[in-house]
Amino acid sequence: MIKYINRRDYLKTAGMFFATTNILPILAAEEKELKQSEKDIIPSGPEPSKPIDSLEWNRTIPVKYNADVVVIGGGIAGVSAAAAAAKFGVKVILIERFAVTGGMLTTGGVASFCGSIDKQGEVFDEILSELTVWKAIKKNIFDHEILAIVLQELLLRRGIKLLLHTRFVDVVQKDGRITECVLAGKSGVEAVRGKVFIDCTGEGDVARAAKYTTIKGRPEDGLQLPMSLMYFVRHVESNDAESQLPEGWFHPIKQKENLPMTSIWSNGPRSNAIKIKIPMFDSTDTESLTAAEIQARRRMMEVHYYHQVVEKRPWKYDHCSPIIGIREGCRIVGDYVLTVDDLRAGRKFNDAVARGTYYLDGHKPDDDKRTYILDKSQLKIPPYQIPLRSLIAKDGKNLLMAGRCFSADQLALSSARVSTSSSMMGQAVGITAALATISGQGVREISATEVRKIVEERGGSLDVTSNEKVWG
Ligand SMILES: Cc1cc2nc3c(=O)[nH]c(=O)nc-3n(C[C@H](O)[C@H](O)[C@H](O)COP(=O)(O)OP(=O)(O)OC[C@H]3O[C@@H](n4cnc5c(N)ncnc54)[C@H](O)[C@@H]3O)c2cc1C
């Protein structure tokens, strides 16, 4: 029986796609079994699929590329890693599955830098100054379409080999080292050989393929920080602003209290950017992520109905981001797991190579309202340091990571995942990887003091002595 999806049932539907069953008691929702409606079909069916069989897959493929440093994932962390490594003159390749780099900041539609934008280091400074040249940034708010151009040009200027529309698929390992990554692009299945690999996929795809230890979500049930969809409306004459949601479709929101958490920004002249919260899906699970995208577009039109019809805003739907915004995927367990207690203490580390300057922005994983895991009085924290050990995969010999898949607990990630610290982490691992390939040493033999010195010479600050509490 397919259920009518009201808000409570929506949360329950989401829960079905979560690889856990103990979420269901949380949702002691009244179950309204209403008449079957084609338009309410739960995406991908009511239950996650189980394997029906297994097979061995063997194939000889060309090793088409060879690099010193192989960066997988071209979000802000991956771009910063590739750019920082290439500054040493080593051979760098960057693998990105989409048509543009920037990750959440471009394809995810996020258009602001949170945390301190000062003294992040030369890669971030170059991004800021290029956005300024393009007249595409005001304070920390930028034009995310222009950022896509700025990032591709920065990568090319530094001689980085960029492969777009190329998805990382698998790793080949020898004696505990990753030797090649298997890629799938439009030319087919190929491999890249490298000395050091950097996982900046957000979901820890490389580490998961290598079967290294990863963690996700909150400890009790694995629920991740909620996703959010970014969509955009354009302003029209009021008589052109009739309801775009056809009658009988979805469940138009008619009362304010039924809105999910909805944030509205100006998006330049005659346009707004809108963010709606879509909790309880798993970004590391194909079916759950599919369901999240489908559910998000439905919610978007339901919220849009509220704005058009109830609030009578003269808005027309323009477009939504090509991918739902993902705050948390899979965190790779490193030689050290950064904890929320480290952040609260503004802890300094001997091997500090990056810095975090944003509050504990941890939204409750099982609610679509503006609710936090912690009490609001506990969200402010001092600036804190990020150690190199939390950027080295504990189970590997040559895998580094940066950005939202680094080694941290969920609450530490809720702060450190933002673009500024993701860029700093990327810069630090890019430097580490380049030093390792130049010296022929393993990544653990590289002195964190040396990395830190280079981070600072390149304009990055690791200063956490400020007594100021960090707020958004
Ligand atoms: C809704 C939302 C709002 C946010 N708001 C802000 C904000 O206002 N300010 C702020 O600073 N931060 C914000 N953040 C956080 C921030 O945007 C991200 O955490 C940060 O950009 C993470 O960067 P990243 O490079 O680690 O990951 P991502 O940006 O996710 O980049 C990962 C990249 O890897 C690629 N990739 C993934 N898997 C593969 C694969 N198998 N093969 C090849 N490529 C792959 C992806 O396509 C992507 O380009 C927000 C996040 C969300 C979801």
The ligand as an SDF file (V2000), in Angstrom:
LIG
                    3D

 53 58  0  0  0  0  0  0  0  0999 V2000
   23.0220   23.0610    1.8020 C   0  0  0  0  0  0  0  0  0  0  0  0
   24.4170   23.4120    2.1860 C   0  0  0  0  0  0  0  0  0  0  0  0
   24.7270   24.7210    2.5110 C   0  0  0  0  0  0  0  0  0  0  0  0
   26.0240   25.0500    2.8500 C   0  0  0  0  0  0  0  0  0  0  0  0
   26.3170   26.3580    3.1180 N   0  0  0  0  0  0  0  0  0  0  0  0
   27.6030   26.7200    3.2570 C   0  0  0  0  0  0  0  0  0  0  0  0
   27.9610   28.0820    3.3280 C   0  0  0  0  0  0  0  0  0  0  0  0
   27.1090   28.9600    3.2600 O   0  0  0  0  0  0  0  0  0  0  0  0
   29.2850   28.3810    3.4370 N   0  0  0  0  0  0  0  0  0  0  0  0
   30.2450   27.4180    3.5030 C   0  0  0  0  0  0  0  0  0  0  0  0
   31.4150   27.7430    3.6030 O   0  0  0  0  0  0  0  0  0  0  0  0
   29.9360   26.1160    3.4510 N   0  0  0  0  0  0  0  0  0  0  0  0
   28.6340   25.7500    3.3120 C   0  0  0  0  0  0  0  0  0  0  0  0
   28.3180   24.4220    3.2100 N   0  0  0  0  0  0  0  0  0  0  0  0
   29.3880   23.4010    3.3440 C   0  0  0  0  0  0  0  0  0  0  0  0
   30.2830   23.3660    2.1540 C   0  0  0  0  0  0  0  0  0  0  0  0
   29.6260   23.7590    0.9800 O   0  0  0  0  0  0  0  0  0  0  0  0
   30.8710   21.9720    1.9040 C   0  0  0  0  0  0  0  0  0  0  0  0
   30.9790   21.2280    3.0750 O   0  0  0  0  0  0  0  0  0  0  0  0
   32.2450   22.1340    1.3130 C   0  0  0  0  0  0  0  0  0  0  0  0
   32.1220   22.8800    0.1330 O   0  0  0  0  0  0  0  0  0  0  0  0
   32.8190   20.7640    1.1240 C   0  0  0  0  0  0  0  0  0  0  0  0
   33.7960   20.7590    0.1340 O   0  0  0  0  0  0  0  0  0  0  0  0
   34.4220   19.3770   -0.3260 P   0  0  0  0  0  0  0  0  0  0  0  0
   35.3710   19.7110   -1.3930 O   0  0  0  0  0  0  0  0  0  0  0  0
   34.8980   18.6250    0.8510 O   0  0  0  0  0  0  0  0  0  0  0  0
   33.1930   18.5030   -0.8700 O   0  0  0  0  0  0  0  0  0  0  0  0
   32.2680   18.7220   -2.1230 P   0  0  0  0  0  0  0  0  0  0  0  0
   32.0250   20.1460   -2.3760 O   0  0  0  0  0  0  0  0  0  0  0  0
   31.0950   17.8280   -1.9250 O   0  0  0  0  0  0  0  0  0  0  0  0
   33.1500   18.1670   -3.3420 O   0  0  0  0  0  0  0  0  0  0  0  0
   33.2850   16.7980   -3.6280 C   0  0  0  0  0  0  0  0  0  0  0  0
   33.6140   16.6920   -5.1000 C   0  0  0  0  0  0  0  0  0  0  0  0
   33.9450   15.3610   -5.4220 O   0  0  0  0  0  0  0  0  0  0  0  0
   33.2600   14.9580   -6.5960 C   0  0  0  0  0  0  0  0  0  0  0  0
   33.0770   13.5110   -6.5100 N   0  0  0  0  0  0  0  0  0  0  0  0
   32.3940   12.8330   -5.5650 C   0  0  0  0  0  0  0  0  0  0  0  0
   32.4660   11.5150   -5.7890 N   0  0  0  0  0  0  0  0  0  0  0  0
   33.2110   11.3520   -6.8990 C   0  0  0  0  0  0  0  0  0  0  0  0
   33.6400   10.2130   -7.6410 C   0  0  0  0  0  0  0  0  0  0  0  0
   33.3180    8.9690   -7.2590 N   0  0  0  0  0  0  0  0  0  0  0  0
   34.3850   10.4130   -8.7390 N   0  0  0  0  0  0  0  0  0  0  0  0
   34.7310   11.6660   -9.1480 C   0  0  0  0  0  0  0  0  0  0  0  0
   34.3480   12.7770   -8.4820 N   0  0  0  0  0  0  0  0  0  0  0  0
   33.6080   12.6290   -7.3730 C   0  0  0  0  0  0  0  0  0  0  0  0
   31.9540   15.7300   -6.5200 C   0  0  0  0  0  0  0  0  0  0  0  0
   31.3210   15.8350   -7.7730 O   0  0  0  0  0  0  0  0  0  0  0  0
   32.4300   17.0760   -5.9740 C   0  0  0  0  0  0  0  0  0  0  0  0
   32.8380   17.9550   -6.9780 O   0  0  0  0  0  0  0  0  0  0  0  0
   27.0270   24.0560    2.8870 C   0  0  0  0  0  0  0  0  0  0  0  0
   26.7230   22.7440    2.5500 C   0  0  0  0  0  0  0  0  0  0  0  0
   25.4250   22.4150    2.2050 C   0  0  0  0  0  0  0  0  0  0  0  0
   25.1200   21.0160    1.8270 C   0  0  0  0  0  0  0  0  0  0  0  0
  1  2  1  0
  2  3  1  0
  2 52  2  0
  3  4  2  0
  4  5  1  0
  4 50  1  0
  5  6  2  0
  6  7  1  0
  6 13  1  0
  7  8  2  0
  7  9  1  0
  9 10  1  0
 10 11  2  0
 10 12  1  0
 12 13  2  0
 13 14  1  0
 14 15  1  0
 14 50  1  0
 15 16  1  0
 16 17  1  0
 16 18  1  0
 18 19  1  0
 18 20  1  0
 20 21  1  0
 20 22  1  0
 22 23  1  0
 23 24  1  0
 24 25  2  0
 24 26  1  0
 24 27  1  0
 27 28  1  0
 28 29  2  0
 28 30  1  0
 28 31  1  0
 31 32  1  0
 32 33  1  0
 33 34  1  0
 33 48  1  0
 34 35  1  0
 35 36  1  0
 35 46  1  0
 36 37  1  0
 36 45  1  0
 37 38  2  0
 38 39  1  0
 39 40  1  0
 39 45  2  0
 40 41  1  0
 40 42  2  0
 42 43  1  0
 43 44  2  0
 44 45  1  0
 46 47  1  0
 46 48  1  0
 48 49  1  0
 50 51  2  0
 51 52  1  0
 52 53  1  0
M  END
$$$$
